[in-house]
Amino acid sequence: MVIFGLLFWFSVLFILYVYIGYPFFLTVLARLKRRPDTYPLFTPKVTLVIAAYNEEKAIASKIENTLALDFPKKNLQILVAADGSDDRTVEIVRTFSAHGVELSYQPERRGKMAAIDSAMTLVRNEIVLFSDANNLYNKDALLELVKPFFDSNVGGVSGSKNILESRDSLSKADGMYWRYESYIKMQETRLSSCTSAPGEILAIRRSLYRSLPPWIINDDFFIALNILRQGYRLVYAPAACSFEYSSLTEEDEDIRRSRIVAGRYQAMAISAELLPWRNPLLVWQIVSHKFMRPFVPLAMISAFFLNILALIWAPLSPQNKLLELAWPYNAFFFVSQVIFYLVAWFGSNFKKSGRVAKLLYIPAFLVNSNLSALRGLLSFFTGKQTSLWQRARRRGETVD
């Protein structure tokens, strides 16, 4: 039947647009729109808020890394927002009080947004940098991150997220993904604004912060959208680098990604209140980059089963064999999909290191990411995903 072929190609084009088409059109428009911005040295007063929940293994290294940043100490307030930690996190933070490190502690665990809201009452400076406890900055990250605030139209600045690669395929694929994201953010910034920012290296103007409901899942995404909705730019500073290890196992990565996607569906559900409707170009960016991607797994499933139906009910007298997915194209694309998923399965189970393992894991990473997206969709609609974040185990952590 003709309809199977048409729906198949719609699903394929949807996937291609999300991963290739949007970056392509974005790049073309960015080249026509503006030159990359440059900013002079600028050192405003900054408060660095470190969100921490049971981070006794990482918090000391994080604070030491922060104290070593190349930035005027008189202009930097370091504030740890400890949310209901029941390990030694609070005790360790207090040992740094002589270095000016401050603590905002709520004994009851109420979630990251509640911890940040509580800490914001103690913020004294005009720029607020949100960070996590399990990531480290390069020495001049803060200097690079605050430069764009010299422009009064800039309301927020995102640094780059970098994965400390080990020899395993998961960390290598994760690193490739964030380099891909980095390219997109550079083009978005050149065109107008970024559409999101990693919560571990996001700086905003204190005056633009809006308290969010405690049930919000992806706090960083909502903070970023609030900046854009108020008419300010959110720009990307790739020289401000945050480094962290990838998730310890694929199961840990699945939990992390499922949570992110559940939060993305939550944002879509209330998008009428969040999107900057006065800027259609920016709405197109947000929808293309952030709202369409969670639907890719549904398009992948659709393409596979529509291909099967096109094999069973192949058009008898097709006018266009390729468009209607008639023989031999129905067989070719079906075999291609089967091979792709077999390679993905093999890549997930091929535990050796090396170039072959890395190549095999690329389709595995793509498939596993989209499986996580499906779980995120399920957890959102069943209400199982809460705003309380589950600490992800990371490679490189010290094990007691």
C-alpha positions, 0 to 999 in steps of 0.5 A, spaced: 500 500 500 502 506 498 501 509 505 506 505 508 511 507 503 509 515 505 509 514 512 516 510 512 519 516 508 516 521 513 519 517 519 526 517 516 526 524 514 524 526 521 530 522 524 534 525 518 532 532 520 533 531 527 540 529 527 543 532 520 537 537 517 537 541 523 544 542 524 545 543 516 540 549 516 542 552 522 549 552 520 547 555 513 543 561 517 548 562 522 553 564 516 548 569 514 546 572 520 552 574 524 560 574 525 562 570 532 562 575 538 568 577 541 568 580 548 573 584 552 576 581 559 571 582 564 571 580 571 564 582 575 562 579 582 560 572 581 557 567 586 558 560 584 553 555 587 555 548 587 549 543 588 550 537 592 547 531 594 551 525 598 557 527 594 562 526 600 567 522 594 567 528 590 566 535 594 573 536 596 576 536 589 570 540 587 572 545 592 579 545 591 578 546 583 574 552 585 579 555 589 584 554 584 580 558 578 584 564 575 579 569 578 579 575 583 578 572 589 575 578 592 570 577 586 568 570 588 563 567 593 563 560 593 556 557 596 555 549 596 547 548 596 547 541 600 540 538 599 538 533 605 545 529 604 546 524 609 553 522 608 559 526 610 558 532 605 556 537 609 562 536 614 567 536 609 564 543 606 565 546 613 572 544 613 573 549 607 570 555 611 576 558 613 577 559 605 571 563 605 566 557 602 559 558 605 554 552 606 546 552 605 544 546 608 537 543 608 537 537 612 530 534 609 531 532 602 527 536 597 530 536 591 535 540 587 530 546 585 529 547 593 536 547 594 538 552 589 532 556 591 534 556 598 541 558 596 539 563 592 537 567 598 544 567 600 547 570 593 550 576 594 553 578 587 550 580 580 552 573 576 550 566 579 554 560 576 550 554 577 555 547 578 555 540 580 559 537 585 562 531 580 565 536 575 571 540 574 573 546 571 579 548 567 583 554 570 580 560 566 573 557 565 570 562 570 574 568 566 571 565 559 564 564 562 563 571 564 566 575 558 559 575 554 556 579 560 559 585 558 554 585 553 547 587 556 543 583 552 546 577 554 542 574 560 546 567 560 552 563 558 553 556 557 560 553 558 562 546 554 561 539 557 567 535 556 567 527 558 574 525 561 575 519 556 577 512 558 578 506 554 571 504 554 566 505 548 561 508 553 565 514 555 568 515 548 561 515 545 559 520 550 565 524 548 563 524 541 556 526 543 558 532 547 562 534 541 556 534 536 552 538 541 558 543 542 558 544 534 550 545 534 551 550 540 556 554 537 552 555 531 546 557 535 549 562 539 552 565 532 545 565 529 541 568 536 541 564 542 543 557 545 536 553 546 539 550 553 545 549 557 548 543 562 546 545 569 554 544 571 556 550 568 551 555 567 551 562 569 546 567 569 544 574 571 541 574 578 536 579 576 533 574 571 533 568 576 525 566 577 524 561 582 521 554 579 516 549 582 519 544 586 516 538 581 520 541 575 525 535 573 530 539 568 532 545 572 537 547 567 533 547 561 527 551 565 532 556 567 535 557 560 528 558 557 526 563 563 532 567 560 530 566 553 523 568 555 525 574 558 528 577 551 535 576 553 540 571 549 543 565 552 550 564 549 555 559 548 562 560 551 566 553 549 573 555 552 569 555 559 570 547 560 567 543 565 570 536 565 567 529 568 567 522 567 561 518 563 556 514 567 559 508 570 555 503 567 550 503 561 544 502 566 547 508 570 547 512 563 540 509 562 537 512 568 540 519 567 538 519 560 531 517 562 530 522 567 532 528 562 527 525 557 522 525 562 523 532 563 523 534 556 516 531 555 514 535 562 517 542 558 513 540 552 507 539 556 507 546 559 511 549 553 505 555 552 508 558 558 515 557 556 517 558 549 519 565 547 513 566 542 515 573 540 522 570 537 519 565 532 526 563 530 528 561 537 522 557 537 524 553 531 531 552 534 528 550 541 523 545 537 528 542 532 533 541 537 530 539 544 522 538 543 523 533 536 529 529 539 525 525 544 520 523 538 526 520 534 525 513 538 518 513 535 520 514 528 525 509 528 520 504 531 515 506 526 520 506 520 521 499 522 514 496 522 512 500 516 517 497 512 515 490 514 508 492 512 511 494 505 514 487 505 507 484 506 503 488 502 507 491 497 504 495 491 502 491 485 503 496 480 507 502 483 508 509 479 514 510 483 518 504 487 522 508 491 517 513 494 512 507 495 517 502 498 516 497 493 520 491 491 526 491 491 527 497 495 522 494 501 527 488 502 533 493 501 531 498 507 529 492 511 535 488 511 539 495 512 535 496 518 536 489 521 543 489 520 544 496 523 540 493 530 544 487 529 551 491 529 548 496 535 546 489 539 553 487 538 556 493 539 553 493 546 556 487 548 563 487 545 567 489 551 573 490 548 577 496 547 580 499 540 578 502 534 573 497 532 569 497 539 569 504 538 566 504 531 561 498 533 559 502 539 556 508 535 550 505 533 549 502 540 550 508 543 544 511 538 540 505 539 541 505 547 540 513 547 533 512 544 531 506 548 532 511 554 528 516 551 522 511 551 523 509 558 523 517 559 516 517 556 513 512 560 516 514 566 513 521 564 506 519 563 506 514 569 508 519 573 514 515 576 519 520 574 520 525 580 524 532 581 528 528 586 535 527 582 538 520 583 546 521 584 549 517 578 555 513 579 561 516 575 567 513 572 573 515 576 570 516 583 574 513 589 570 507 592 570 506 599 
